[in-house]
Amino acid sequence: MTKKKMDVLRTTMLLTIYQELADKTIEMLEKYNDDQLIASTLVAQGLRVYKSTLSEEEFKDMLKTIVNDAEKIKPFFDGKEKTIN
């Protein structure tokens, strides 16, 4: 398989995973009505995956990247009302 084809497959998989997790997140937000609890759990789970698969240096670099890119994060909610985007 060519590198380009692998990149396309990986991008497709990334978009699929992202959408599935976004859908599940919305489902949990509606079910539990506790955005802080849902968000903190998702962050904790993501960090555990990174901690399990990256070296300590890579993990620290990832945390720096997350902090540095914080302004790029788009909210689920539109404006003051909790209308899910």
N, C-alpha and C positions, 0 to 999 in steps of 0.2 A: 504494500500500500504506500502511495506517495505521501510525502510530508504535507502537501497541500490538502490532500483528501483527509488525512488524519486531523489536520487543523479544523477543517469544516465539520467533521464528525464531533470533535471535542467542543467546538463552539455550539453546535446543535444540542449536544448533551448538556452543556452549561445552561443554555436558555431554557431547556426543558426542566432541569433541576430547579433553576431559579423560579420558574413559574409555579411548579408544584409546591415549593416551599412557601411562596407568596400566597398561594391559595390556602394552604394549611394554616398559615399565620392569620389570615383574615378569618378563617373558620374559628380558630381559637379565640381571636379577639371578640368575635360575636358571641361565642359560647360562654367565655369566662368573664368578659367585660372588665378586664384588668390589664391594661396595656403595659404597665410597668412590670408586672409579673411575667407576661409573655415575652417582652423584650429582654429582660434580664436572663430568662431561661434560654432563649435563642442565642444570646451572646455567650453565655457560659458553655453551651454545647459546642458552638463554633470554636471557641478558644480551646476546649478540650481536644477537639479534632486536630487543631494546629499543634498543640502541645504533644500530642501522641505521634505526630508524623514529621515534625520538623526538629532540627537540632536546636539547642538552646539559643544559639546566635541567630538562626533563621526565625525562631519564634519572636525574639526581641525585635528583629527587623520588621516582622509582620506587624507587631503592635505599633511600631513607629509609623509604618505606612498607614495603618488604620487611623491613627490620630492625625497625621498630616493630611489625609484625604477626607476628613470629617465634613468639610464644607461641601463636598460633592454629593453627599448623601441626600436623597430626596425623601420627603416624608410620605407615609401611607395616607395621611390625612390632608385634606385640602382646607386651608384657612383655619379659623377658630373652631368650626364645627368638625366633628369627627366623621367626615364623609370620606370613605376609603377610595383612594385613587386607583 
